[in-house]
Amino acid sequence: MTNSKHVIELLPDFLLGSFNEHERAEIQSHLQSCPECKREYEDLTLLWNSLGELPAQKSSQAMRDRFLAMITAYEHGIRHAESKSSFLGTLNGWIEAVWPSRPAIQIALSLALFLVGGVAGTQINRSIEKGVQTESNNEIAELRGEVQTMTRMLAVSLLQQQSASERLRGVSMSYRLEEQDNQFTGVLMNTLKYDPSPNVRLAALDALTRSVDRDRVRRELIKSLPEQTSPMVQIAMLDLIVQNQEVESKPVLEQMLRNPKIDKTVKKRVEDSIKQIL
């Protein structure tokens, strides 16, 4: 049943308990010896468990059924990938350029799009037929809330990955949130402070500009400025401070000038920033 390389395409059915004891034992044995398949299984398991933690809604059982259908469709697509036409192959290559490559994340994003495009559309049509527009709006609002919860959960998961490119995707997903709550803003702030990649930290800084009107965010940005190890990130933070005329930053900037190890370019930008802040 399994091949010598991977069992990734079997994981959805495995998670749903579709195999007999002998087949499950064979897959479990492969997972113990294959780090890549084990990682994909852990991600898919985490995603499935996280779905169960979403707030209960009237349509939760229906959504669960749709999620099962999505997994089945996903598995079917993998098994028939080699038979796709050249046009579909070209389209698939374009999708891979902007779509997360890991199956667990693909399934979740497909679910989110499915909820918005399919479920919401169905609810609108039903409500129009029944003449109950208010009820439709409430249901759509509930669906939108669930999609926002899913998006937030996926963004946080991506920000914890080892790959810098996946962490960048996590930051990018934050723009799909209608509003960054305090908890998610804290995640972005930790990314800005501690992520090993300057590019990811820059992306997190840009995402935080949506919440820069909050006192807590501004204070944390100013406080973390001297602790940054990348001159590029420090300069970007200085530009944001000047743009928002953060008067409270002056003591921190003056302290940075007294640091003998400060980068020369950063020092010059700090001096200019102090002059530009009224």
RAVEN-V149648 format. One record per residue. N is the residue number from 1. PSI is psi in whole degrees, -180 to 180 (999 if undefined). OMEGA is omega in radians with two decimals (NA if undefined). Layout:
n:N psi:PSI omega:OMEGA
n:N psi:PSI omega:OMEGA
This chain:
n:1 psi:-47 omega:3.13
n:2 psi:159 omega:3.06
n:3 psi:179 omega:-3.05
n:4 psi:-12 omega:-3.06
n:5 psi:-70 omega:-3.01
n:6 psi:160 omega:3.05
n:7 psi:25 omega:-3.07
n:8 psi:-39 omega:-3.09
n:9 psi:-14 omega:-3.14
n:10 psi:-10 omega:-3.01
n:11 psi:-41 omega:3.12
n:12 psi:-47 omega:3.11
n:13 psi:-36 omega:3.12
n:14 psi:-42 omega:3.14
n:15 psi:-33 omega:-3.12
n:16 psi:-1 omega:3.10
n:17 psi:34 omega:-3.06
n:18 psi:-13 omega:-3.06
n:19 psi:158 omega:3.06
n:20 psi:177 omega:-3.04
n:21 psi:-42 omega:-3.13
n:22 psi:-43 omega:3.14
n:23 psi:-41 omega:3.12
n:24 psi:-40 omega:3.11
n:25 psi:-37 omega:3.14
n:26 psi:-42 omega:3.11
n:27 psi:-43 omega:3.12
n:28 psi:-39 omega:3.10
n:29 psi:-40 omega:3.12
n:30 psi:-40 omega:-3.13
n:31 psi:-33 omega:-3.14
n:32 psi:-23 omega:-3.09
n:33 psi:-5 omega:-3.09
n:34 psi:103 omega:-3.11
n:35 psi:-38 omega:-3.09
n:36 psi:-46 omega:3.13
n:37 psi:-38 omega:3.12
n:38 psi:-41 omega:3.13
n:39 psi:-43 omega:3.13
n:40 psi:-38 omega:3.12
n:41 psi:-42 omega:3.13
n:42 psi:-41 omega:3.11
n:43 psi:-44 omega:-3.12
n:44 psi:-39 omega:3.10
n:45 psi:-43 omega:3.11
n:46 psi:-42 omega:3.13
n:47 psi:-45 omega:-3.13
n:48 psi:-44 omega:3.12
n:49 psi:-36 omega:-3.13
n:50 psi:-33 omega:3.10
n:51 psi:-34 omega:3.13
n:52 psi:-17 omega:-3.13
n:53 psi:-5 omega:3.12
n:54 psi:149 omega:3.13
n:55 psi:138 omega:-3.11
n:56 psi:135 omega:3.10
n:57 psi:168 omega:-3.14
n:58 psi:-36 omega:-3.04
n:59 psi:19 omega:-3.05
n:60 psi:-41 omega:-3.14
n:61 psi:-39 omega:3.11
n:62 psi:-40 omega:3.13
n:63 psi:-37 omega:3.09
n:64 psi:-42 omega:3.11
n:65 psi:-41 omega:3.13
n:66 psi:-35 omega:3.11
n:67 psi:-42 omega:3.08
n:68 psi:-40 omega:3.11
n:69 psi:-37 omega:3.12
n:70 psi:-42 omega:3.10
n:71 psi:-43 omega:3.13
n:72 psi:-44 omega:3.12
n:73 psi:-38 omega:3.13
n:74 psi:-46 omega:3.13
n:75 psi:-42 omega:3.13
n:76 psi:-41 omega:3.14
n:77 psi:-38 omega:3.12
n:78 psi:-45 omega:-3.07
n:79 psi:-24 omega:-3.10
n:80 psi:17 omega:-3.07
n:81 psi:-38 omega:-3.07
n:82 psi:-21 omega:-3.09
n:83 psi:4 omega:-3.11
n:84 psi:152 omega:3.14
n:85 psi:168 omega:3.14
n:86 psi:-33 omega:3.11
n:87 psi:-46 omega:3.12
n:88 psi:-34 omega:3.09
n:89 psi:-42 omega:3.10
n:90 psi:-43 omega:3.11
n:91 psi:-41 omega:3.13
n:92 psi:-38 omega:3.10
n:93 psi:-38 omega:3.10
n:94 psi:-41 omega:-3.14
n:95 psi:-40 omega:-3.12
n:96 psi:-25 omega:-3.12
n:97 psi:-25 omega:-3.11
n:98 psi:1 omega:-3.04
n:99 psi:135 omega:3.12
n:100 psi:140 omega:-3.02
n:101 psi:-12 omega:-3.04
n:102 psi:131 omega:-3.02
n:103 psi:-42 omega:-3.10
n:104 psi:-41 omega:-3.13
n:105 psi:-36 omega:3.10
n:106 psi:-43 omega:-3.12
n:107 psi:-44 omega:-3.09
n:108 psi:-43 omega:3.13
n:109 psi:-37 omega:3.07
n:110 psi:-40 omega:3.11
n:111 psi:-44 omega:-3.13
n:112 psi:-47 omega:3.12
n:113 psi:-38 omega:3.14
n:114 psi:-42 omega:3.14
n:115 psi:-46 omega:-3.08
n:116 psi:-51 omega:-3.04
n:117 psi:-39 omega:-3.06
n:118 psi:-56 omega:-3.05
n:119 psi:-48 omega:-3.12
n:120 psi:-41 omega:3.13
n:121 psi:-41 omega:3.12
n:122 psi:-43 omega:-3.13
n:123 psi:-37 omega:3.12
n:124 psi:-46 omega:-3.12
n:125 psi:-42 omega:3.13
n:126 psi:-43 omega:-3.09
n:127 psi:-37 omega:3.11
n:128 psi:-42 omega:-3.14
n:129 psi:-37 omega:-3.10
n:130 psi:-11 omega:-3.13
n:131 psi:29 omega:-3.11
n:132 psi:73 omega:-3.06
n:133 psi:-35 omega:-3.13
n:134 psi:-44 omega:3.12
n:135 psi:-39 omega:3.11
n:136 psi:-45 omega:-3.13
n:137 psi:-38 omega:3.12
n:138 psi:-42 omega:-3.14
n:139 psi:-41 omega:3.12
n:140 psi:-39 omega:3.11
n:141 psi:-39 omega:3.10
n:142 psi:-42 omega:3.12
n:143 psi:-42 omega:3.12
n:144 psi:-39 omega:3.11
n:145 psi:-40 omega:3.12
n:146 psi:-40 omega:3.11
n:147 psi:-39 omega:3.10
n:148 psi:-40 omega:3.10
n:149 psi:-44 omega:3.12
n:150 psi:-44 omega:-3.14
n:151 psi:-44 omega:3.13
n:152 psi:-43 omega:-3.13
n:153 psi:-42 omega:3.13
n:154 psi:-40 omega:3.13
n:155 psi:-45 omega:3.13
n:156 psi:-41 omega:3.13
n:157 psi:-44 omega:3.13
n:158 psi:-36 omega:-3.13
n:159 psi:-13 omega:3.13
n:160 psi:2 omega:-3.12
n:161 psi:158 omega:3.14
n:162 psi:-31 omega:-3.10
n:163 psi:129 omega:3.12
n:164 psi:-35 omega:-3.14
n:165 psi:-37 omega:3.12
n:166 psi:-34 omega:3.08
n:167 psi:-35 omega:3.05
n:168 psi:-38 omega:3.09
n:169 psi:-37 omega:3.10
n:170 psi:-42 omega:3.09
n:171 psi:-42 omega:-3.13
n:172 psi:-36 omega:-3.14
n:173 psi:-22 omega:-3.14
n:174 psi:-24 omega:3.13
n:175 psi:-15 omega:3.11
n:176 psi:-10 omega:3.10
n:177 psi:134 omega:3.13
n:178 psi:-32 omega:3.12
n:179 psi:138 omega:3.09
n:180 psi:112 omega:3.11
n:181 psi:173 omega:-3.07
n:182 psi:-36 omega:-3.13
n:183 psi:-46 omega:-3.12
n:184 psi:-35 omega:3.07
n:185 psi:-37 omega:3.07
n:186 psi:-36 omega:3.09
n:187 psi:-45 omega:3.11
n:188 psi:-38 omega:3.14
n:189 psi:-41 omega:3.08
n:190 psi:-36 omega:3.08
n:191 psi:-43 omega:3.11
n:192 psi:-37 omega:-3.07
n:193 psi:-42 omega:-2.87
n:194 psi:-9 omega:-3.11
n:195 psi:136 omega:-3.10
n:196 psi:-16 omega:-3.10
n:197 psi:121 omega:3.07
n:198 psi:-36 omega:-3.14
n:199 psi:-40 omega:3.10
n:200 psi:-40 omega:3.12
n:201 psi:-39 omega:3.09
n:202 psi:-42 omega:3.13
n:203 psi:-40 omega:3.11
n:204 psi:-39 omega:3.10
n:205 psi:-44 omega:3.13
n:206 psi:-40 omega:3.13
n:207 psi:-34 omega:-3.12
n:208 psi:-17 omega:3.12
n:209 psi:-21 omega:3.09
n:210 psi:-22 omega:-3.10
n:211 psi:16 omega:-3.05
n:212 psi:-11 omega:3.10
n:213 psi:-9 omega:3.12
n:214 psi:135 omega:-3.10
n:215 psi:-42 omega:-3.10
n:216 psi:-42 omega:-3.14
n:217 psi:-44 omega:-3.14
n:218 psi:-43 omega:3.14
n:219 psi:-42 omega:3.14
n:220 psi:-39 omega:3.11
n:221 psi:-46 omega:-3.13
n:222 psi:-43 omega:-3.11
n:223 psi:-36 omega:-3.07
n:224 psi:-12 omega:-3.09
n:225 psi:-52 omega:-3.12
n:226 psi:-21 omega:-3.09
n:227 psi:-11 omega:3.13
n:228 psi:139 omega:-3.13
n:229 psi:-10 omega:-3.11
n:230 psi:119 omega:3.08
n:231 psi:-36 omega:3.14
n:232 psi:-43 omega:3.13
n:233 psi:-41 omega:3.14
n:234 psi:-42 omega:3.14
n:235 psi:-41 omega:3.11
n:236 psi:-39 omega:3.11
n:237 psi:-39 omega:3.10
n:238 psi:-41 omega:3.11
n:239 psi:-39 omega:3.13
n:240 psi:-39 omega:3.12
n:241 psi:-44 omega:3.12
n:242 psi:-42 omega:-3.13
n:243 psi:-37 omega:-3.12
n:244 psi:7 omega:3.09
n:245 psi:57 omega:-3.12
n:246 psi:90 omega:-3.12
n:247 psi:-33 omega:-3.12
n:248 psi:-13 omega:-3.11
n:249 psi:-14 omega:-3.04
n:250 psi:-46 omega:3.10
n:251 psi:-38 omega:3.12
n:252 psi:-41 omega:3.13
n:253 psi:-41 omega:3.12
n:254 psi:-35 omega:3.08
n:255 psi:-38 omega:3.11
n:256 psi:-36 omega:-3.14
n:257 psi:-25 omega:3.14
n:258 psi:-5 omega:3.12
n:259 psi:115 omega:-3.10
n:260 psi:-16 omega:-3.10
n:261 psi:5 omega:-3.09
n:262 psi:141 omega:3.10
n:263 psi:140 omega:-3.07
n:264 psi:-43 omega:3.13
n:265 psi:-42 omega:3.12
n:266 psi:-41 omega:3.14
n:267 psi:-44 omega:3.12
n:268 psi:-41 omega:-3.14
n:269 psi:-35 omega:3.08
n:270 psi:-46 omega:3.12
n:271 psi:-45 omega:3.12
n:272 psi:-37 omega:-3.13
n:273 psi:-42 omega:3.13
n:274 psi:-39 omega:3.14
n:275 psi:-31 omega:-3.07
n:276 psi:-20 omega:3.13
n:277 psi:119 omega:-3.07
n:278 psi:999 omega:NA
